[in-house]
Amino acid sequence: MAEKKEYDLRIPPGTPNLEELLSEVIKKFDLKVIAPKDLDEPYYLAVRGDLESVQAAKEYIRKRLEETVAEMEKKRY
């Protein structure tokens, strides 16, 4: 049986509430967290899974970041 292809979604450096967000995403979309093994590459975190799950996680992260920005803007004014 052929293995399913896995895809990566890099998480931007400086993402607010990163630990909470990663925890939600890996549980909700059954993804795994990865980091580069090659120390010559810039460090980043990513989540890995099938295409459908990664795309759903991307949309979820985008919405959560929009909510976070909206909350920050409310507190600012």
Phi, psi and omega per residue, in radians:
M1 nan 2.346 -3.120
A2 -1.287 2.468 3.095
E3 -1.331 2.566 3.064
K4 -1.267 2.479 3.091
K5 -1.289 2.422 3.115
E6 -1.887 2.607 -3.106
Y7 -2.176 2.668 3.124
D8 -1.927 2.526 3.012
L9 -2.188 1.902 3.138
R10 -1.272 2.472 3.096
I11 -1.712 2.181 -3.090
P12 -1.070 2.428 3.062
P13 -1.024 2.486 3.116
G14 1.443 0.182 3.120
T15 -1.074 2.198 -3.135
P16 -1.131 2.556 3.102
N17 0.940 0.739 -3.015
L18 -1.014 -0.833 -3.091
E19 -1.076 -0.784 3.130
E20 -1.104 -0.789 -3.115
L21 -1.107 -0.798 3.117
L22 -1.088 -0.726 3.126
S23 -1.040 -0.799 3.126
E24 -1.080 -0.805 -3.050
V25 -1.166 -0.759 -3.099
I26 -1.194 -0.564 3.106
K27 -1.332 -0.823 -3.042
K28 -1.178 -0.626 -3.038
F29 -2.004 0.163 3.101
D30 0.934 0.935 3.137
L31 -1.924 2.924 3.044
K32 -2.116 2.612 3.132
V33 -1.541 2.392 3.093
I34 -2.281 2.771 3.044
A35 -2.404 2.716 -3.106
P36 -1.140 2.527 3.098
K37 -1.624 -0.438 -3.134
D38 -1.453 1.991 -3.072
L39 -1.245 -0.168 3.084
D40 -1.384 -0.296 3.113
E41 -1.457 2.662 3.025
P42 -1.075 2.531 -3.113
Y43 -1.294 2.402 3.066
Y44 -2.698 2.825 2.982
L45 -1.946 2.657 3.093
A46 -2.605 2.831 2.984
V47 -1.950 2.588 -3.062
R48 -2.268 2.434 3.084
G49 -3.137 -2.950 3.127
D50 -1.218 2.814 -3.018
L51 -0.995 -0.798 -3.105
E52 -1.074 -0.759 3.140
S53 -1.177 -0.714 3.138
V54 -1.147 -0.716 3.112
Q55 -1.139 -0.708 3.106
A56 -1.143 -0.698 3.114
A57 -1.131 -0.688 3.116
K58 -1.038 -0.802 3.132
E59 -1.134 -0.722 3.124
Y60 -1.080 -0.805 3.136
I61 -1.084 -0.757 3.132
R62 -1.027 -0.801 3.140
K63 -1.116 -0.747 3.141
R64 -1.125 -0.669 3.112
L65 -1.183 -0.667 3.073
E66 -1.082 -0.721 3.103
E67 -1.106 -0.728 3.137
T68 -1.101 -0.767 3.122
V69 -1.100 -0.748 3.132
A70 -1.069 -0.723 3.103
E71 -1.120 -0.721 3.130
M72 -1.120 -0.686 3.135
E73 -1.162 -0.659 3.105
K74 -1.093 -0.737 -3.123
K75 -1.215 -0.448 -3.087
R76 -1.255 -0.570 -3.047
Y77 -1.799 nan nan
